[in-house]
Amino acid sequence: YDGNCGLCRGAVRFVARHERSGGIRFAPLGGATFQRSVPTRLRTGLPDSLVFITPDGSLLVLSEAVIHLLGRMGPVWSLVVALAIWVPKSLRDRAYRLMARMRPAGRACATVISPLDERFEP
């Protein structure tokens, strides 16, 4: 996630609060953990997006990352996922990119909040 954006930090805190297994770790895109975990050749081609690294090493970005995270947050969120996958990926990603474009202008960013727990890595 973008460690400097309040919107991103808020979204990550939301996931941390609701994700039931506690197995998701969080690291900012510019941080040492992300740099160490994702090879340079893959990092350079990534869009400005939340990035989820699956246990098999696949990278999910944009709406696919959001849907994957929501699917790990319990039964109510699984219903949201079931509805979201009916929306064409191109439309979901367009909506994601719209939010990402609004962040730098300050229209979607809130105050940066300190980490929630030990699942937040540098």
KOLDOLUM-550011 format. One record per residue (C-alpha): x, y, z. Coordinates in steps of 0.1 Angstrom, whole numbers, padded with zeros to 4 digits, always signed. Each point is the difference from the previous one (the first is absolute). Layout:
residues N
XYZ...
END
This chain:
residues 122
+0000+0000+0000+0010+0036-0004+0014+0007+0035-0003+0038-0005-0037+0002-0009-0026+0002+0027-0026-0017-0022+0023-0029-0006+0009-0002+0037-0037+0001+0009-0008-0028-0024+0028-0021+0014-0012+0007+0036-0035-0010-0011+0013-0034-0013+0021-0005+0031-0030+0005+0022-0023-0023-0019+0023-0027-0014-0007-0030+0023+0031-0022-0004+0026+0026+0008+0021-0015-0027+0003+0031-0022+0031+0021+0005+0002+0037-0011+0029+0018-0015+0003+0034-0018+0009-0002-0037+0031+0021+0006+0011-0019+0031+0028-0026+0005-0024-0030+0004-0017+0007-0034+0033+0007-0017+0015-0032+0013-0032-0021-0008-0006+0011-0036+0027-0002-0026+0010+0033-0017-0012-0013-0034-0035-0004+0014-0001+0032+0021+0008+0022-0030-0031-0011-0019-0025+0003+0029-0028+0026-0002-0006+0025+0028-0020-0026+0019-0004-0021+0031+0021-0031-0006-0008-0034+0014+0026-0028-0001-0017-0033+0002+0016-0030+0017+0010-0014-0034+0018+0033-0008-0026+0014-0024-0005+0038+0001-0036+0013+0000-0006+0037-0007-0028+0024-0004-0035-0015+0005+0013-0035+0000+0020+0007+0032-0030+0017+0016-0023-0029-0008+0025-0025+0013+0004+0019+0033-0038+0003+0004-0004-0037-0006+0023-0006+0030-0021+0021+0024-0028-0023+0009-0035-0010-0013-0016+0034-0004+0029+0012-0021-0002-0032-0021-0034+0012-0011+0015+0033-0011+0027-0019-0019-0027-0022-0017-0017+0032-0012+0032+0017-0010+0013-0027-0022-0031+0005-0022+0012+0035-0008+0024-0002-0030+0037+0003+0011+0005+0029-0024-0027+0020+0019+0012-0010+0034+0036+0010-0009-0012+0033-0015-0018+0008+0033+0032-0009+0019+0021+0022-0022-0024+0029+0004+0005-0002+0038+0038-0003-0005+0000+0032-0021-0020+0019+0027+0025-0009+0027+0028+0024-0009-0023+0029-0004-0010-0005+0037-0036-0006-0009+0001-0036+0013+0028+0001+0026-0004+0002+0037+0026+0005+0027+0026-0027+0000-0006-0022+0030+0026-0020+0020+0001-0038-0005-0027-0021+0016+0021-0030+0011+0031-0021-0006-0014-0012-0034+0012+0034-0013+0036-0004-0014+0025+0026-0011
END
